[in-house]
């Protein structure tokens, strides 16, 4: 069934009306060398039955492993009601509709989402979400450069403890606007940014990015860092894990004045891992910066008769009104994922979220203790952590990951490519989904495999 | 019929210019412009000390309908900005030629104002846009 409403007759009539022979003629002015031509590598379409079978077969290849990998996306228990409700017809739309105010239910839900995110981050306002954590950080960088009216700088201090992929995405998005991201190295003992190591005469920076927890799972000294940035004329962009905010001081309360922008990846709030997406990004800020914030913002208002209603607000910042001078090319949000997140947060409530966060922390502590009791496994950083830790191993990490995968265990994320100076290091995570038996299974398999690798003295597939 | 005071200078982009005794210029948007834009909700004035080229965008007036740039009528340096509009943007609607001024400029060439439109020429422009 074609989803294009025009019949061949319609197309012919329209082409005739504008005096063009064929659709191809409409693209005449594009030089031939810029055209892709036919996309021969894309296979022909499949029927629903065939594609369902293919995708199920591929999903089964994953083998439902025991997952100890985090690194930006986390396996959490999602109550069945979350997606049962999210996929109801009334909600099942990925978009804020173009005639937005006609969909009061969607707008109310997004308004509730914004209220919850503002509460969780301790910030004044939230937008209705962005694409994902990495692009949210890139947008936060662009926003900070616009919002910092005291500084003319287009330089951003970007610690190496920020997720490596976020840094890459941010660089890709901001580089052509003349914004530079200057890397800040971490303390080798703590795995954090040592506030004492920050430059005394840093020059002019538009903003400092502070991850909490950072990519290593380590907690940063957010208060000292925030105060340092503000006393040097820089804004503070907090990159936070939303689950951790149920336990940790929210960005809005960092230091004397709080962070200026808080952003991050929303996936832990009700979205399954599903091979990396779709996820959603969140972004909150202080009231004074709201006109520089990208994306949709839903407001609550009253109509002429005093009845409550919801409306898109501050749209003058957006590109359908401000065109090339809009705050961002983002004029949308991740509606479906934020619907799930809102229902997830509503079902768990503050106490439930805190329990999830506490269990993640406790399970990771227990895992680290269990694994570090094995010979040759050591914890790399001595600072407090949330729900991830960096472990150093004796054997090459990639081999161990491969061997454990054969036992249906996802051992963690290898740090050898992004942080070669750390040597054989693995980033591990145990969320609330892991039981004592799971931790034991990981430890027993790791011990056995390390042992066999050692005795063999060469790589062995177990 | 919008109000176009005879003693002011004007631009094609609907700014007005008052020549002050100390040689600085006070700049705002015309009655016609505020009428077209509708109720103001936010004014972003230029930063004091900024130097501008003629025609450079330097401020934003945001109404319920649109956000529009305000352009500097001539080259110069911003010497004062109407910060009170941050809390009361509606003043631009109520009193565009008085309390609703946007910024003061020290022109780099005092003679440049002569090239701007006078009230008659601006009236003609507005009428031609309306018809």
Contacts between the chains, C-beta under 8 A, distances in Angstrom:
chain1	res1	chain2	res2	distance
A	149	B	47	6.3
A	291	B	42	6.5
A	291	B	44	7.5
A	291	B	62	7.9
A	316	B	41	7.7
A	316	B	42	7.7
A	316	B	62	4.7
A	316	B	63	7.7
A	316	B	66	6.3
A	316	B	67	3.8
A	317	B	67	7.1
A	321	B	66	5.8
A	321	B	67	6.4
A	322	B	66	7.9
A	322	B	67	5.2
A	325	B	67	7.8
A	325	B	69	6.9
